[in-house]
């Protein structure tokens, strides 16, 4: 493979950074693309959006207006976030975000994206990081002179073709996972909100509650235990990983690949907070308060940080009922209301346990759990499949980038 090593500016039409401020709050308008909108895997996530109004938008695009094919990156605080701007994107760069506009006669956007995600680039960047008192950063003014290694356009296209085949399968599985989750939530709505459960025609409803059912709350199904109060001095780059609020995603998943760690002595003190496969977790503080996610299957021990809660169900199968109940709009609205009133949204375990929840008849509850079990089993299979696909892609990525494998 023919490789050329040169400053990234030699392959770009422009390299820009975002505004060094935050716009006035707006409820609609144009996307203010921040670090939180880019996942560690290199995807854009618009489940939480800050907006820039039409009035202010020209001010925030004076330097550059992102367009399809631009590769965005983070350069301060949370590093190594990269994504490709898609067709139809309407927004501006947020704080601590930069942008490379590749010269497509020399560099394909998706190749650059994969290159940024490769260990080769990330190890190289570690030599450029400036360590600060509060956050680490890359010197954005020096970014154009950072070196990249680039093959011919035809070789780039072949590398992209190989790697994107894995990503396309992963994305397809991710959509299937979302559909499975949606089917379970819709069934919950049908049975327990609209009360159209099997045999409902023959059951009398009194004060909104079917005969044989009762009004209760989450505490009747599970307790909520907050995590261990690790100290800021406990954190290190490697060791025993800890799940924090930031690890609970917006798609009912828990990201176990982006964790801070503690040493063995600290982990031993936190042994009561070791997590298990399929534990249902909830964010209890901050902008993502109320977000829930299942702990994936793993052979590594993970521990739970404070202000992140885990449900301890009376019976393990009840976790599926709890998930569907907590994912419902009514529950999320109630959590938002309970968490409001402070400078930072915050909810306690006791408040979560107090959320109203119908206790259906044993027959109906068991029927619901049996109905959704196959969907959650398939969901787990797809998650594990995606893990293997990502692992295979990540093994190929550096070998393709350094020329060890010829595309």
C-alpha angles and dihedrals in degrees: 000000000000111000130187121196115202143131112294090239088070089066099040138081088208145344118210141172128215130250118293093228142053124254126235112276115269131179094213141008129079127357116261097211109217135172091264089062092064120072124215088248091060102258130128114244116196098174088110115037135178113203135214114210123238088248095056099034097091090057092053094049099048091109098038143338110219114240136185112293096025113130114223125201140179118241105178138044101353105036131192098046112141134168141160117240108240130219113280096025112155113191151071138257116277129216118302091014127121135187137215118200104200121217096237092206086068109018133032114220094228091049090053089048091053090044091054090051093051123103088235092065096038093051089048091051091053087068089056100046117117110215112221134190092254108011140012120238145181116236097249092196089061095045095094089060095052111117125244130182113226132181126204119297092253091052090047090053092051092049090050090049092053097045097040090056087067093044092049090054091047091050092048090052090047090056090049089051090052091050091051091050091047092051091054092048092048091050089052090051092049096048105033106025102034090028093225094139123149109292094011090137090070098044122090116228116214119187090344095307123105116236110270092027128094141199111253138140140246091274088072089062105032146351122235118230121193120218133257120289100241116186123238088243090059095069122105137161097251138023128065110005122230127206112226133179091271090061093064106089132207093248099062093267134119116223108221095174098073106054137138113226142216131208125258094264093054091044090054090055089051095046092121088062097056110132128230133211112279094015108155110231131193133196109236102184140039136015093328095050110151095024111138135199143170120245106239126230112273140154091221122091113243126189131209123241125217119274088033113098134208124203115231103199126207085231125016094232090060088072089080092054091046092050093053092044094049093045090057116107091237092058093045091050090050091050090050090052093047092047095048126093101065133082087257122032109254136172130183129222090248091053091052090049089052094060109118116251130171118242103213125199113288090246094054094043093050091046091053093049091049090048095054099037094086091052092052091045090053089046090056091048091053092047090053091046090053090050091055092045091050091047092052091047092048091052091052096043101073093039091054092045096051094045095248088124120041112223 
